[in-house]
Amino acid sequence: MSYYIKSGEGVKMSETIGIKISKDLREEMAKFEVDWSEYLSESIDDKLKELKRRKIAEHMDSIRKKTAGKNINMAKEIIEWRKKH
Protein backbone atom coordinates (compact mmCIF):
# COMPACT_ATOMS: atom_id res chain seq x y z
CA MET A 1 0.00 0.00 0.00
CA SER A 2 1.31 3.44 -0.89
CA TYR A 3 0.04 6.82 0.19
CA TYR A 4 0.98 10.45 -0.21
CA ILE A 5 2.25 12.67 2.54
CA LYS A 6 2.77 16.40 2.42
CA SER A 7 6.09 17.69 3.63
CA GLY A 8 7.95 20.96 3.54
CA GLU A 9 9.32 19.93 0.15
CA GLY A 10 5.90 19.23 -1.37
CA VAL A 11 4.05 15.97 -1.85
CA LYS A 12 6.15 12.81 -1.69
CA MET A 13 5.10 9.27 -2.39
CA SER A 14 5.60 7.04 0.60
CA GLU A 15 6.47 3.34 0.45
CA THR A 16 5.28 0.74 2.89
CA ILE A 17 7.71 -1.84 4.25
CA GLY A 18 7.08 -4.67 6.67
CA ILE A 19 9.12 -5.90 9.60
CA LYS A 20 8.73 -8.93 11.82
CA ILE A 21 8.83 -8.51 15.57
CA SER A 22 8.04 -10.86 18.41
CA LYS A 23 4.59 -10.94 19.93
CA ASP A 24 6.10 -9.85 23.25
CA LEU A 25 7.70 -6.83 21.67
CA ARG A 26 4.45 -5.86 19.95
CA GLU A 27 2.59 -6.13 23.25
CA GLU A 28 5.17 -3.90 24.95
CA MET A 29 4.88 -1.34 22.14
CA ALA A 30 1.10 -1.28 22.53
CA LYS A 31 1.49 -0.07 26.13
CA PHE A 32 2.75 3.31 24.91
CA GLU A 33 1.11 5.99 22.82
CA VAL A 34 3.85 6.24 20.20
CA ASP A 35 3.42 6.54 16.46
CA TRP A 36 5.79 3.64 15.80
CA SER A 37 5.64 4.06 12.05
CA GLU A 38 6.73 7.70 12.33
CA TYR A 39 9.38 6.78 14.91
CA LEU A 40 10.88 4.09 12.67
CA SER A 41 10.74 6.32 9.61
CA GLU A 42 12.58 9.11 11.43
CA SER A 43 15.11 6.62 12.84
CA ILE A 44 15.85 5.28 9.36
CA ASP A 45 16.19 8.83 8.03
CA ASP A 46 18.60 9.73 10.86
CA LYS A 47 20.69 6.60 10.19
CA LEU A 48 20.90 7.41 6.46
CA LYS A 49 22.06 10.95 7.27
CA GLU A 50 24.70 9.55 9.62
CA LEU A 51 25.93 7.09 6.98
CA LYS A 52 26.13 9.84 4.35
CA ARG A 53 28.10 12.09 6.73
CA ARG A 54 30.46 9.20 7.49
CA LYS A 55 30.98 8.53 3.77
CA ILE A 56 31.77 12.19 3.14
CA ALA A 57 34.16 12.30 6.10
CA GLU A 58 35.96 9.18 4.87
CA HIS A 59 36.28 10.72 1.42
CA MET A 60 37.64 13.94 2.90
CA ASP A 61 40.22 11.93 4.86
CA SER A 62 41.31 10.17 1.67
CA ILE A 63 41.66 13.52 -0.11
CA ARG A 64 43.72 14.90 2.78
CA LYS A 65 46.08 11.93 2.59
CA LYS A 66 46.48 12.28 -1.18
CA THR A 67 47.03 16.02 -1.03
CA ALA A 68 49.22 16.33 2.04
CA GLY A 69 51.83 19.01 1.37
CA LYS A 70 50.31 20.02 -1.98
CA ASN A 71 48.62 23.31 -2.86
CA ILE A 72 45.10 22.16 -3.84
CA ASN A 73 41.77 23.99 -3.95
CA MET A 74 39.72 21.80 -1.59
CA ALA A 75 36.45 23.61 -2.34
CA LYS A 76 36.85 22.76 -6.03
CA GLU A 77 37.66 19.13 -5.20
CA ILE A 78 34.56 18.84 -3.01
CA ILE A 79 32.32 20.33 -5.71
CA GLU A 80 33.68 17.87 -8.28
CA TRP A 81 33.19 14.95 -5.92
CA ARG A 82 29.58 15.97 -5.18
CA LYS A 83 28.82 16.13 -8.91
CA LYS A 84 29.97 12.50 -9.24
CA HIS A 85 27.99 11.24 -6.24
Phi, psi and omega in degrees: 000134177239151177213167182255140175235149179260130178232181179297341182261009182108198182272130179237143175279136181251141178257149177255131175236159179242147174229155176253131176227162180288157177299320179299317179296316179299319178295320177295318179299323183294342180286347185239145179273079181234136173279090187297326178298313179296318179301313181294320178299314179295322179296319178295317178300315178299318180296318179297319177298317178299315181296321178295317177299318180297318179298317179296317180298319178295321178294318178298320178298319180293324177295317180301318180295318182289332187252009181305125178082001180254153178268097185233142178278099184295323179301317179296318179298319180294315179301315179298318179297317180298324179296326182279338184245000000 
